Amino acid sequence: MECTLVLMRHGHAEEVSGVHVDHDRHLTHRGRGEAKATALWLKEQGITPQVIYASSAARVQETVAEVLTVFPGVEVSTHAGLYMSAPRQYTLILSKTSSHVVMMVGHNPGISHLASELSARDVYFRTAGAAIITYENETWDQIASGTAEAKTYQLFS
């Protein structure tokens, strides 16, 4: 079985201000465009997520909304625990999925650290940056535990 994991950072967001707490910051116009461009790149690569796991932060939810304009109807699962989390929180969710093409949308530094761990590369996502990591004959449990070896890796930044 081939498994494909897409990791994506949210698009460019408003600066922190007295009006919004960090969790409630929204995407800027630029951020919406970045998110859509990344989704279009994924489509060009032949990737269609079966499920999207996303942080509950406003900027991530708005990033996912832009992704859904390219991939309408994809199941979205929102997890408050992915807000500013470490890679372990992502892998806990990943280990429980049954889908073969999974997308996770979150925040730096956690999402970049996860990409680095899974790809054995030094990765730092700019806003709306993404990585596609594919595995052959591996389970999500093996991938989440770090015992799987990536077959291919592509970065969009």
DRENTORKOL-3810 file (N, C-alpha, C; in nm, 4 decimals):
REM DRENTORKOL-3810
@n.u->0.0848; n.v->-0.1185; n.w->0.0000; ca.u->0.0000; ca.v->0.0000; ca.w->0.0000; c.u->0.0890; c.v->0.1244; c.w->0.0000
@n.u->0.0587; n.v->0.2178; n.w->-0.0861; ca.u->0.1313; ca.v->0.3445; ca.w->-0.0863; c.u->0.0554; c.v->0.4452; c.w->-0.0008
@n.u->0.1261; n.v->0.5152; n.w->0.0847; ca.u->0.0697; ca.v->0.6213; ca.w->0.1683; c.u->0.1322; c.v->0.7531; c.w->0.1261
@n.u->0.0501; n.v->0.8553; n.w->0.1164; ca.u->0.0988; ca.v->0.9881; ca.w->0.0814; c.u->0.0594; c.v->1.0846; c.w->0.1917
@n.u->0.1568; n.v->1.1577; n.w->0.2405; ca.u->0.1352; ca.v->1.2568; ca.w->0.3452; c.u->0.1699; c.v->1.3941; c.w->0.2907
@n.u->0.0766; n.v->1.4868; n.w->0.3042; ca.u->0.0998; ca.v->1.6262; ca.w->0.2677; c.u->0.1020; c.v->1.7067; c.w->0.3969
@n.u->0.2105; n.v->1.7763; n.w->0.4198; ca.u->0.2230; ca.v->1.8653; ca.w->0.5349; c.u->0.2241; c.v->2.0078; c.w->0.4829
@n.u->0.1442; n.v->2.0938; n.w->0.5438; ca.u->0.1315; ca.v->2.2322; ca.w->0.4955; c.u->0.1232; c.v->2.3283; c.w->0.6133
@n.u->0.1957; n.v->2.4377; n.w->0.6003; ca.u->0.1837; ca.v->2.5470; ca.w->0.6963; c.u->0.0723; c.v->2.6404; c.w->0.6476
@n.u->0.0052; n.v->2.7047; n.w->0.7404; ca.u->-0.0993; ca.v->2.8018; ca.w->0.7055; c.u->-0.0427; c.v->2.9168; c.w->0.6233
@n.u->-0.1315; n.v->2.9871; n.w->0.5538; ca.u->-0.0924; ca.v->3.1044; ca.w->0.4763; c.u->-0.0570; c.v->3.2230; c.w->0.5661
@n.u->-0.0048; n.v->3.3279; n.w->0.5031; ca.u->0.0362; ca.v->3.4495; ca.w->0.5745; c.u->-0.0820; c.v->3.5062; c.w->0.6518
@n.u->-0.0582; n.v->3.5394; n.w->0.7793; ca.u->-0.1650; ca.v->3.5876; ca.w->0.8675; c.u->-0.1404; c.v->3.7302; c.w->0.9133
@n.u->-0.2468; n.v->3.7878; n.w->0.9678; ca.u->-0.2371; ca.v->3.9213; ca.w->1.0269; c.u->-0.1328; c.v->3.9214; c.w->1.1380
@n.u->-0.0769; n.v->4.0377; n.w->1.1620; ca.u->0.0148; ca.v->4.0525; ca.w->1.2751; c.u->-0.0653; c.v->4.0434; c.w->1.4050
@n.u->0.0021; n.v->4.0044; n.w->1.5108; ca.u->-0.0617; ca.v->4.0003; ca.w->1.6420; c.u->-0.0943; c.v->4.1436; c.w->1.6811
@n.u->-0.2151; n.v->4.1642; n.w->1.7311; ca.u->-0.2554; ca.v->4.2986; ca.w->1.7739; c.u->-0.3372; c.v->4.2870; c.w->1.9015
@n.u->-0.3728; n.v->4.3991; n.w->1.9566; ca.u->-0.4568; ca.v->4.4011; ca.w->2.0758; c.u->-0.5990; c.v->4.3545; c.w->2.0466
@n.u->-0.6351; n.v->4.3492; n.w->1.9184; ca.u->-0.7705; ca.v->4.3112; ca.w->1.8794; c.u->-0.7882; c.v->4.1593; c.w->1.8832
@n.u->-0.6876; n.v->4.0843; n.w->1.8389; ca.u->-0.6975; ca.v->3.9388; ca.w->1.8295; c.u->-0.5913; c.v->3.8701; c.w->1.9143
@n.u->-0.6303; n.v->3.7622; n.w->1.9776; ca.u->-0.5303; ca.v->3.6736; ca.w->2.0372; c.u->-0.4729; c.v->3.5919; c.w->1.9226
@n.u->-0.3578; n.v->3.5307; n.w->1.9423; ca.u->-0.2894; ca.v->3.4599; ca.w->1.8352; c.u->-0.3797; c.v->3.3569; c.w->1.7664
@n.u->-0.4521; n.v->3.2792; n.w->1.8428; ca.u->-0.5385; ca.v->3.1734; ca.w->1.7879; c.u->-0.6409; c.v->3.2285; c.w->1.6892
@n.u->-0.6817; n.v->3.3541; n.w->1.7065; ca.u->-0.7890; ca.v->3.4132; ca.w->1.6259; c.u->-0.7409; c.v->3.4979; c.w->1.5092
@n.u->-0.6102; n.v->3.4990; n.w->1.4835; ca.u->-0.5600; ca.v->3.5789; ca.w->1.3710; c.u->-0.6094; c.v->3.5214; c.w->1.2384
@n.u->-0.6435; n.v->3.6096; n.w->1.1453; ca.u->-0.6963; ca.v->3.5705; ca.w->1.0145; c.u->-0.5885; c.v->3.5787; c.w->0.9067
@n.u->-0.6143; n.v->3.5119; n.w->0.7957; ca.u->-0.5255; ca.v->3.5234; ca.w->0.6807; c.u->-0.5361; c.v->3.6627; c.w->0.6208
@n.u->-0.4268; n.v->3.7082; n.w->0.5644; ca.u->-0.4283; ca.v->3.8300; ca.w->0.4850; c.u->-0.4699; c.v->3.7920; c.w->0.3426
@n.u->-0.4889; n.v->3.8920; n.w->0.2586; ca.u->-0.5184; ca.v->3.8658; ca.w->0.1174; c.u->-0.4063; c.v->3.7823; c.w->0.0565
@n.u->-0.2834; n.v->3.8193; n.w->0.0884; ca.u->-0.1676; ca.v->3.7440; ca.w->0.0412; c.u->-0.1743; c.v->3.5981; c.w->0.0870
@n.u->-0.2108; n.v->3.5762; n.w->0.2128; ca.u->-0.2192; ca.v->3.4419; ca.w->0.2679; c.u->-0.3216; c.v->3.3548; c.w->0.1976
@n.u->-0.4345; n.v->3.4148; n.w->0.1604; ca.u->-0.5367; ca.v->3.3392; ca.w->0.0858; c.u->-0.4822; c.v->3.2975; c.w->-0.0515
@n.u->-0.4122; n.v->3.3889; n.w->-0.1166; ca.u->-0.3529; ca.v->3.3577; ca.w->-0.2467; c.u->-0.2464; c.v->3.2494; c.w->-0.2366
@n.u->-0.1642; n.v->3.2562; n.w->-0.1311; ca.u->-0.0614; ca.v->3.1534; ca.w->-0.1098; c.u->-0.1248; c.v->3.0158; c.w->-0.0913
@n.u->-0.2280; n.v->3.0103; n.w->-0.0093; ca.u->-0.2938; ca.v->2.8824; ca.w->0.0197; c.u->-0.3534; c.v->2.8216; c.w->-0.1070
@n.u->-0.4168; n.v->2.9054; n.w->-0.1870; ca.u->-0.4750; ca.v->2.8573; ca.w->-0.3128; c.u->-0.3651; c.v->2.8096; c.w->-0.4085
@n.u->-0.2552; n.v->2.8833; n.w->-0.4157; ca.u->-0.1436; ca.v->2.8440; ca.w->-0.5037; c.u->-0.0865; c.v->2.7085; c.w->-0.4619
@n.u->-0.0753; n.v->2.6851; n.w->-0.3337; ca.u->-0.0250; ca.v->2.5564; ca.w->-0.2861; c.u->-0.1213; c.v->2.4449; c.w->-0.3224
@n.u->-0.2496; n.v->2.4683; n.w->-0.3051; ca.u->-0.3495; ca.v->2.3671; ca.w->-0.3411; c.u->-0.3440; c.v->2.3359; c.w->-0.4906
@n.u->-0.3277; n.v->2.4377; n.w->-0.5723; ca.u->-0.3170; ca.v->2.4155; ca.w->-0.7173; c.u->-0.1910; c.v->2.3366; c.w->-0.7512
@n.u->-0.0799; n.v->2.3645; n.w->-0.6813; ca.u->0.0432; ca.v->2.2872; ca.w->-0.7009; c.u->0.0204; c.v->2.1404; c.w->-0.6666
@n.u->-0.0484; n.v->2.1159; n.w->-0.5550; ca.u->-0.0778; ca.v->1.9771; ca.w->-0.5166; c.u->-0.1573; c.v->1.9070; c.w->-0.6256
@n.u->-0.2562; n.v->1.9763; n.w->-0.6794; ca.u->-0.3377; ca.v->1.9183; ca.w->-0.7868; c.u->-0.2511; c.v->1.8877; c.w->-0.9094
@n.u->-0.1598; n.v->1.9775; n.w->-0.9437; ca.u->-0.0682; ca.v->1.9546; ca.w->-1.0563; c.u->0.0192; c.v->1.8319; c.w->-1.0337
@n.u->0.0476; n.v->1.8019; n.w->-0.9072; ca.u->0.1303; ca.v->1.6858; ca.w->-0.8733; c.u->0.0481; c.v->1.5561; c.w->-0.8702
@n.u->-0.0831; n.v->1.5680; n.w->-0.8941; ca.u->-0.1700; ca.v->1.4505; ca.w->-0.8923; c.u->-0.2149; c.v->1.4092; c.w->-0.7530
@n.u->-0.2061; n.v->1.5011; n.w->-0.6587; ca.u->-0.2425; ca.v->1.4729; ca.w->-0.5201; c.u->-0.3835; c.v->1.5244; c.w->-0.4918
@n.u->-0.4692; n.v->1.4358; n.w->-0.4412; ca.u->-0.6010; ca.v->1.4744; ca.w->-0.3914; c.u->-0.6154; c.v->1.4148; c.w->-0.2522
@n.u->-0.6146; n.v->1.4984; n.w->-0.1485; ca.u->-0.6266; ca.v->1.4446; ca.w->-0.0134; c.u->-0.7611; c.v->1.3756; c.w->0.0080
@n.u->-0.7591; n.v->1.2676; n.w->0.0858; ca.u->-0.8827; ca.v->1.2020; ca.w->0.1258; c.u->-0.9356; c.v->1.2638; c.w->0.2546
@n.u->-0.8451; n.v->1.3129; n.w->0.3366; ca.u->-0.8823; ca.v->1.3765; ca.w->0.4623; c.u->-0.7793; c.v->1.4850; c.w->0.4926
@n.u->-0.8262; n.v->1.5922; n.w->0.5561; ca.u->-0.7386; ca.v->1.7007; ca.w->0.6006; c.u->-0.7537; c.v->1.7129; c.w->0.7511
@n.u->-0.6431; n.v->1.6989; n.w->0.8232; ca.u->-0.6403; ca.v->1.7227; ca.w->0.9671; c.u->-0.5841; c.v->1.8620; c.w->0.9877
@n.u->-0.6540; n.v->1.9442; n.w->1.0652; ca.u->-0.6154; ca.v->2.0847; ca.w->1.0756; c.u->-0.6276; c.v->2.1369; c.w->1.2180
@n.u->-0.5407; n.v->2.2314; n.w->1.2488; ca.u->-0.5477; ca.v->2.3054; ca.w->1.3738; c.u->-0.6774; c.v->2.3848; c.w->1.3779
@n.u->-0.7201; n.v->2.4177; n.w->1.4978; ca.u->-0.8434; ca.v->2.4951; ca.w->1.5153; c.u->-0.8227; c.v->2.6455; c.w->1.4992
@n.u->-0.6993; n.v->2.6916; n.w->1.4829; ca.u->-0.6721; ca.v->2.8351; ca.w->1.4696; c.u->-0.7404; c.v->2.8922; c.w->1.3452
@n.u->-0.7863; n.v->3.0149; n.w->1.3543; ca.u->-0.8578; ca.v->3.0790; ca.w->1.2437; c.u->-0.7769; c.v->3.0780; c.w->1.1152
@n.u->-0.6474; n.v->3.1086; n.w->1.1219; ca.u->-0.5665; ca.v->3.1155; ca.w->1.0002; c.u->-0.5517; c.v->2.9786; c.w->0.9338
@n.u->-0.5518; n.v->2.8732; n.w->1.0122; ca.u->-0.5462; ca.v->2.7387; ca.w->0.9542; c.u->-0.6805; c.v->2.7033; c.w->0.8923
@n.u->-0.7880; n.v->2.7341; n.w->0.9605; ca.u->-0.9207; ca.v->2.7055; ca.w->0.9065; c.u->-0.9440; c.v->2.7809; c.w->0.7751
@n.u->-0.8944; n.v->2.9032; n.w->0.7662; ca.u->-0.9073; ca.v->2.9807; ca.w->0.6431; c.u->-0.8167; c.v->2.9258; c.w->0.5337
@n.u->-0.7001; n.v->2.8739; n.w->0.5701; ca.u->-0.6119; ca.v->2.8075; ca.w->0.4735; c.u->-0.6820; c.v->2.6851; c.w->0.4167
@n.u->-0.7418; n.v->2.6055; n.w->0.5039; ca.u->-0.8146; ca.v->2.4858; ca.w->0.4606; c.u->-0.9313; c.v->2.5249; c.w->0.3686
@n.u->-0.9994; n.v->2.6336; n.w->0.3988; ca.u->-1.1097; ca.v->2.6787; ca.w->0.3132; c.u->-1.0597; c.v->2.7070; c.w->0.1713
@n.u->-0.9408; n.v->2.7657; n.w->0.1595; ca.u->-0.8833; ca.v->2.7902; ca.w->0.0265; c.u->-0.8462; c.v->2.6580; c.w->-0.0420
@n.u->-0.7919; n.v->2.5652; n.w->0.0327; ca.u->-0.7586; ca.v->2.4335; ca.w->-0.0223; c.u->-0.8853; c.v->2.3649; c.w->-0.0748
@n.u->-0.9941; n.v->2.3800; n.w->-0.0028; ca.u->-1.1202; ca.v->2.3155; ca.w->-0.0426; c.u->-1.1806; c.v->2.3757; c.w->-0.1697
@n.u->-1.1374; n.v->2.4959; n.w->-0.2079; ca.u->-1.1849; ca.v->2.5498; ca.w->-0.3361; c.u->-1.1255; c.v->2.4713; c.w->-0.4525
@n.u->-1.0121; n.v->2.4075; n.w->-0.4297; ca.u->-0.9470; ca.v->2.3246; ca.w->-0.5310; c.u->-0.9886; c.v->2.1783; c.w->-0.5160
@n.u->-1.0130; n.v->2.1362; n.w->-0.3922; ca.u->-1.0509; ca.v->1.9977; ca.w->-0.3619; c.u->-1.1836; c.v->1.9955; c.w->-0.2856
@n.u->-1.2935; n.v->2.0320; n.w->-0.3515; ca.u->-1.4217; ca.v->2.0359; ca.w->-0.2801; c.u->-1.4633; c.v->1.8961; c.w->-0.2329
@n.u->-1.5263; n.v->1.8935; n.w->-0.1175; ca.u->-1.5801; ca.v->1.7683; ca.w->-0.0666; c.u->-1.4847; c.v->1.6840; c.w->0.0152
@n.u->-1.3587; n.v->1.7260; n.w->0.0285; ca.u->-1.2640; ca.v->1.6501; ca.w->0.1090; c.u->-1.3046; c.v->1.6622; c.w->0.2563
@n.u->-1.2983; n.v->1.5508; n.w->0.3272; ca.u->-1.3305; ca.v->1.5490; ca.w->0.4697; c.u->-1.2276; c.v->1.6317; c.w->0.5459
@n.u->-1.2749; n.v->1.7145; n.w->0.6393; ca.u->-1.1865; ca.v->1.7948; ca.w->0.7238; c.u->-1.2120; c.v->1.7577; c.w->0.8690
@n.u->-1.1056; n.v->1.7346; n.w->0.9411; ca.u->-1.1132; ca.v->1.7024; ca.w->1.0833; c.u->-1.0294; c.v->1.8051; c.w->1.1594
@n.u->-1.0960; n.v->1.8852; n.w->1.2413; ca.u->-1.0286; ca.v->1.9924; ca.w->1.3148; c.u->-0.9893; c.v->1.9427; c.w->1.4534
@n.u->-0.8654; n.v->1.9732; n.w->1.4922; ca.u->-0.8124; ca.v->1.9289; ca.w->1.6211; c.u->-0.7492; c.v->2.0468; c.w->1.6941
@n.u->-0.8082; n.v->2.0846; n.w->1.8065; ca.u->-0.7526; ca.v->2.1939; ca.w->1.8868; c.u->-0.6100; c.v->2.1609; c.w->1.9306
@n.u->-0.5799; n.v->2.0337; n.w->1.9493; ca.u->-0.4473; ca.v->1.9918; ca.w->1.9930; c.u->-0.3373; c.v->2.0156; c.w->1.8913
@n.u->-0.3728; n.v->2.0465; n.w->1.7666; ca.u->-0.2714; ca.v->2.0764; ca.w->1.6655; c.u->-0.2292; c.v->2.2222; c.w->1.6666
@n.u->-0.2956; n.v->2.3050; n.w->1.7473; ca.u->-0.2586; ca.v->2.4457; ca.w->1.7558; c.u->-0.1227; c.v->2.4569; c.w->1.8243
@n.u->-0.0228; n.v->2.5015; n.w->1.7500; ca.u->0.1126; ca.v->2.5254; ca.w->1.7995; c.u->0.1723; c.v->2.4018; c.w->1.8679
@n.u->0.1449; n.v->2.2854; n.w->1.8126; ca.u->0.1873; ca.v->2.1614; ca.w->1.8769; c.u->0.3210; c.v->2.1106; c.w->1.8246
@n.u->0.3738; n.v->2.0162; n.w->1.8979; ca.u->0.4977; ca.v->1.9478; ca.w->1.8602; c.u->0.4641; c.v->1.8355; c.w->1.7616
@n.u->0.5635; n.v->1.7826; n.w->1.6920; ca.u->0.5395; ca.v->1.6754; ca.w->1.5955; c.u->0.4636; c.v->1.5556; c.w->1.6525
@n.u->0.4847; n.v->1.5246; n.w->1.7781; ca.u->0.4203; ca.v->1.4065; ca.w->1.8388; c.u->0.2678; c.v->1.4149; c.w->1.8297
@n.u->0.2120; n.v->1.5332; n.w->1.8464; ca.u->0.0659; ca.v->1.5472; ca.w->1.8391; c.u->0.0156; c.v->1.5129; c.w->1.6985
@n.u->0.0896; n.v->1.5544; n.w->1.5971; ca.u->0.0532; ca.v->1.5208; ca.w->1.4589; c.u->0.0602; c.v->1.3700; c.w->1.4366
@n.u->0.1679; n.v->1.3077; n.w->1.4859; ca.u->0.1853; ca.v->1.1646; ca.w->1.4600; c.u->0.0833; c.v->1.0808; c.w->1.5365
@n.u->0.0369; n.v->1.1275; n.w->1.6509; ca.u->-0.0692; ca.v->1.0559; ca.w->1.7218; c.u->-0.1954; c.v->1.0487; c.w->1.6367
@n.u->-0.2298; n.v->1.1582; n.w->1.5737; ca.u->-0.3474; ca.v->1.1610; ca.w->1.4853; c.u->-0.3207; c.v->1.0757; c.w->1.3618
@n.u->-0.2043; n.v->1.0910; n.w->1.3045; ca.u->-0.1690; ca.v->1.0177; ca.w->1.1832; c.u->-0.1754; c.v->0.8668; c.w->1.2050
@n.u->-0.1325; n.v->0.8207; n.w->1.3198; ca.u->-0.1286; ca.v->0.6762; ca.w->1.3461; c.u->-0.2674; c.v->0.6136; c.w->1.3512
@n.u->-0.3709; n.v->0.6946; n.w->1.3650; ca.u->-0.5075; ca.v->0.6429; ca.w->1.3768; c.u->-0.5882; c.v->0.6531; c.w->1.2468
@n.u->-0.5299; n.v->0.7084; n.w->1.1415; ca.u->-0.6062; ca.v->0.7282; ca.w->1.0191; c.u->-0.6063; c.v->0.6023; c.w->0.9325
@n.u->-0.7120; n.v->0.5879; n.w->0.8545; ca.u->-0.7203; ca.v->0.4747; ca.w->0.7609; c.u->-0.7114; c.v->0.5215; c.w->0.6158
@n.u->-0.7058; n.v->0.6519; n.w->0.5941; ca.u->-0.6965; ca.v->0.7057; ca.w->0.4583; c.u->-0.5553; c.v->0.6861; c.w->0.4036
@n.u->-0.5430; n.v->0.6786; n.w->0.2713; ca.u->-0.4122; ca.v->0.6590; ca.w->0.2084; c.u->-0.3454; c.v->0.7901; c.w->0.1685
@n.u->-0.4247; n.v->0.8961; n.w->0.1515; ca.u->-0.3698; ca.v->1.0269; ca.w->0.1162; c.u->-0.4179; c.v->1.1262; c.w->0.2221
@n.u->-0.3265; n.v->1.1670; n.w->0.3072; ca.u->-0.3590; ca.v->1.2490; ca.w->0.4237; c.u->-0.2888; c.v->1.3833; c.w->0.4131
@n.u->-0.3623; n.v->1.4896; n.w->0.4463; ca.u->-0.3050; ca.v->1.6240; ca.w->0.4508; c.u->-0.3171; c.v->1.6744; c.w->0.5940
@n.u->-0.2115; n.v->1.7381; n.w->0.6428; ca.u->-0.2134; ca.v->1.7988; ca.w->0.7756; c.u->-0.1733; c.v->1.9448; c.w->0.7603
@n.u->-0.2532; n.v->2.0352; n.w->0.8163; ca.u->-0.2267; ca.v->2.1786; ca.w->0.8057; c.u->-0.2084; c.v->2.2334; c.w->0.9464
@n.u->-0.0942; n.v->2.3000; n.w->0.9668; ca.u->-0.0651; ca.v->2.3490; ca.w->1.1008; c.u->0.0294; c.v->2.4664; c.w->1.1017
@n.u->0.1108; n.v->2.4716; n.w->1.2062; ca.u->0.1917; ca.v->2.5887; ca.w->1.2396; c.u->0.3390; c.v->2.5530; c.w->1.2514
@n.u->0.4233; n.v->2.6525; n.w->1.2272; ca.u->0.5649; ca.v->2.6401; ca.w->1.2622; c.u->0.5791; c.v->2.6683; c.w->1.4107
@n.u->0.6719; n.v->2.6096; n.w->1.4784; ca.u->0.7757; ca.v->2.5240; ca.w->1.4222; c.u->0.7354; c.v->2.3772; c.w->1.4087
@n.u->0.6237; n.v->2.3368; n.w->1.4695; ca.u->0.5865; ca.v->2.1953; ca.w->1.4743; c.u->0.5737; c.v->2.1268; c.w->1.3403
@n.u->0.5063; n.v->2.1908; n.w->1.2449; ca.u->0.4846; ca.v->2.1263; ca.w->1.1148; c.u->0.6165; c.v->2.1130; c.w->1.0385
@n.u->0.7044; n.v->2.2114; n.w->1.0509; ca.u->0.8367; ca.v->2.2017; ca.w->0.9873; c.u->0.9224; c.v->2.0948; c.w->1.0543
@n.u->0.9161; n.v->2.0880; n.w->1.1861; ca.u->0.9920; ca.v->1.9847; ca.w->1.2573; c.u->0.9444; c.v->1.8461; c.w->1.2178
@n.u->0.8141; n.v->1.8290; n.w->1.2028; ca.u->0.7611; ca.v->1.6995; ca.w->1.1603; c.u->0.8117; c.v->1.6650; c.w->1.0209
@n.u->0.8068; n.v->1.7598; n.w->0.9288; ca.u->0.8574; ca.v->1.7362; ca.w->0.7932; c.u->1.0050; c.v->1.6987; c.w->0.7973
@n.u->1.0815; n.v->1.7649; n.w->0.8820; ca.u->1.2249; ca.v->1.7335; ca.w->0.8957; c.u->1.2451; c.v->1.5913; c.w->0.9471
@n.u->1.1699; n.v->1.5544; n.w->1.0494; ca.u->1.1827; ca.v->1.4197; ca.w->1.1073; c.u->1.1462; c.v->1.3110; c.w->1.0064
@n.u->1.0370; n.v->1.3320; n.w->0.9339; ca.u->0.9875; ca.v->1.2278; ca.w->0.8436; c.u->1.0666; c.v->1.2184; c.w->0.7130
@n.u->1.1303; n.v->1.3272; n.w->0.6733; ca.u->1.2017; ca.v->1.3278; ca.w->0.5454; c.u->1.3528; c.v->1.3164; c.w->0.5604
@n.u->1.4029; n.v->1.3236; n.w->0.6836; ca.u->1.5467; ca.v->1.3225; ca.w->0.7106; c.u->1.6170; c.v->1.4380; c.w->0.6381
@n.u->1.5474; n.v->1.5517; n.w->0.6322; ca.u->1.6020; ca.v->1.6740; ca.w->0.5732; c.u->1.5778; c.v->1.7894; c.w->0.6700
@n.u->1.6485; n.v->1.8983; n.w->0.6505; ca.u->1.6243; ca.v->2.0175; ca.w->0.7301; c.u->1.5175; c.v->2.0997; c.w->0.6581
@n.u->1.3963; n.v->2.1031; n.w->0.7132; ca.u->1.2838; ca.v->2.1696; ca.w->0.6479; c.u->1.2358; c.v->2.2846; c.w->0.7344
@n.u->1.2113; n.v->2.3988; n.w->0.6714; ca.u->1.1437; ca.v->2.5100; ca.w->0.7376; c.u->1.0441; c.v->2.5673; c.w->0.6374
@n.u->0.9164; n.v->2.5533; n.w->0.6671; ca.u->0.8124; ca.v->2.6015; ca.w->0.5754; c.u->0.7943; c.v->2.7515; c.w->0.5858
@n.u->0.7931; n.v->2.8181; n.w->0.4714; ca.u->0.7456; ca.v->2.9561; ca.w->0.4668; c.u->0.5934; c.v->2.9474; c.w->0.4758
@n.u->0.5246; n.v->3.0606; n.w->0.4771; ca.u->0.3786; ca.v->3.0549; ca.w->0.4843; c.u->0.3228; c.v->2.9836; c.w->0.3612
@n.u->0.2295; n.v->2.8946; n.w->0.3865; ca.u->0.1643; ca.v->2.8097; ca.w->0.2852; c.u->0.2613; c.v->2.7140; c.w->0.2156
@n.u->0.3788; n.v->2.6944; n.w->0.2727; ca.u->0.4706; ca.v->2.5950; ca.w->0.2200; c.u->0.4160; c.v->2.4558; c.w->0.2461
@n.u->0.4553; n.v->2.3611; n.w->0.1629; ca.u->0.4043; ca.v->2.2247; ca.w->0.1776; c.u->0.5085; c.v->2.1236; c.w->0.1337
@n.u->0.4928; n.v->2.0044; n.w->0.1852; ca.u->0.5758; ca.v->1.8913; ca.w->0.1440; c.u->0.4852; c.v->1.7731; c.w->0.1156
@n.u->0.5211; n.v->1.6971; n.w->0.0135; ca.u->0.4542; ca.v->1.5704; ca.w->-0.0169; c.u->0.5556; c.v->1.4611; c.w->0.0134
@n.u->0.5189; n.v->1.3710; n.w->0.1013; ca.u->0.6065; ca.v->1.2598; ca.w->0.1369; c.u->0.5306; c.v->1.1313; c.w->0.1065
@n.u->0.5882; n.v->1.0452; n.w->0.0241; ca.u->0.5222; ca.v->0.9193; ca.w->-0.0084; c.u->0.6011; c.v->0.8022; c.w->0.0498
@n.u->0.5258; n.v->0.7010; n.w->0.0838; ca.u->0.5807; ca.v->0.5788; ca.w->0.1427; c.u->0.5219; c.v->0.4604; c.w->0.0676
@n.u->0.6022; n.v->0.3571; n.w->0.0483; ca.u->0.5556; ca.v->0.2356; ca.w->-0.0169; c.u->0.5647; c.v->0.1207; c.w->0.0820
@n.u->0.4569; n.v->0.0432; n.w->0.0901; ca.u->0.4519; ca.v->-0.0745; ca.w->0.1786; c.u->0.4775; c.v->-0.0399; c.w->0.3250
@n.u->0.4272; n.v->0.0729; n.w->0.3671; ca.u->0.4407; ca.v->0.1154; ca.w->0.5060; c.u->0.3012; c.v->0.1478; c.w->0.5597
@n.u->0.2826; n.v->0.1322; n.w->0.6907; ca.u->0.1563; ca.v->0.1703; ca.w->0.7531; c.u->0.1728; c.v->0.3064; c.w->0.8201
@n.u->0.0618; n.v->0.3738; n.w->0.8460; ca.u->0.0700; ca.v->0.5023; ca.w->0.9155; c.u->0.1311; c.v->0.4843; c.w->1.0539
@n.u->0.1055; n.v->0.3707; n.w->1.1162; ca.u->0.1652; ca.v->0.3428; ca.w->1.2468; c.u->0.3177; c.v->0.3427; c.w->1.2371
@n.u->0.3709; n.v->0.2772; n.w->1.1354; ca.u->0.5164; ca.v->0.2741; ca.w->1.1151; c.u->0.5692; c.v->0.4137; c.w->1.0835
@n.u->0.4967; n.v->0.4853; n.w->1.0002; ca.u->0.5381; ca.v->0.6208; ca.w->0.9622; c.u->0.5386; c.v->0.7117; c.w->1.0848
@n.u->0.4311; n.v->0.7052; n.w->1.1645; ca.u->0.4191; ca.v->0.7893; ca.w->1.2832; c.u->0.5261; c.v->0.7575; c.w->1.3875
@n.u->0.5672; n.v->0.6314; n.w->1.3943; ca.u->0.6682; ca.v->0.5933; ca.w->1.4940; c.u->0.8106; c.v->0.6225; c.w->1.4468
@n.u->0.8249; n.v->0.6647; n.w->1.3203; ca.u->0.9567; ca.v->0.6986; ca.w->1.2684; c.u->1.0351; c.v->0.5801; c.w->1.2164
@n.u->0.9702; n.v->0.4642; n.w->1.2022; ca.u->1.0422; ca.v->0.3460; ca.w->1.1542; c.u->1.0267; c.v->0.3243; c.w->1.0041
@n.u->0.9516; n.v->0.4099; n.w->0.9371; ca.u->0.9315; ca.v->0.3969; ca.w->0.7926; c.u->1.0320; c.v->0.4833; c.w->0.7178
@n.u->1.0606; n.v->0.4436; n.w->0.5955; ca.u->1.1521; ca.v->0.5214; ca.w->0.5116; c.u->1.0749; c.v->0.5822; c.w->0.3952
@n.u->1.0884; n.v->0.7117; n.w->0.3767; ca.u->1.0177; ca.v->0.7804; ca.w->0.2686; c.u->1.0688; c.v->0.7336; c.w->0.1332
@n.u->0.9750; n.v->0.7117; n.w->0.0403; ca.u->1.0104; ca.v->0.6748; ca.w->-0.0968; c.u->1.0434; c.v->0.7999; c.w->-0.1777
@n.u->0.9567; n.v->0.9014; n.w->-0.1684; ca.u->0.9817; ca.v->1.0275; ca.w->-0.2400; c.u->0.9473; c.v->1.1446; c.w->-0.1496
@n.u->1.0047; n.v->1.2587; n.w->-0.1840; ca.u->0.9829; ca.v->1.3804; ca.w->-0.1075; c.u->0.9855; c.v->1.4977; c.w->-0.2051
@n.u->0.8807; n.v->1.5818; n.w->-0.1987; ca.u->0.8768; ca.v->1.7030; ca.w->-0.2811; c.u->0.8412; c.v->1.8203; c.w->-0.1907
@n.u->0.9052; n.v->1.9335; n.w->-0.2130; ca.u->0.8810; ca.v->2.0523; ca.w->-0.1326; c.u->0.8305; c.v->2.1644; c.w->-0.2216
@n.u->0.7290; n.v->2.2350; n.w->-0.1742; ca.u->0.6775; ca.v->2.3530; ca.w->-0.2400; c.u->0.6939; c.v->2.4681; c.w->-0.1417
@n.u->0.7763; n.v->2.5652; n.w->-0.1787; ca.u->0.7935; ca.v->2.6788; ca.w->-0.0868; c.u->0.8164; c.v->2.8070; c.w->-0.1623
END
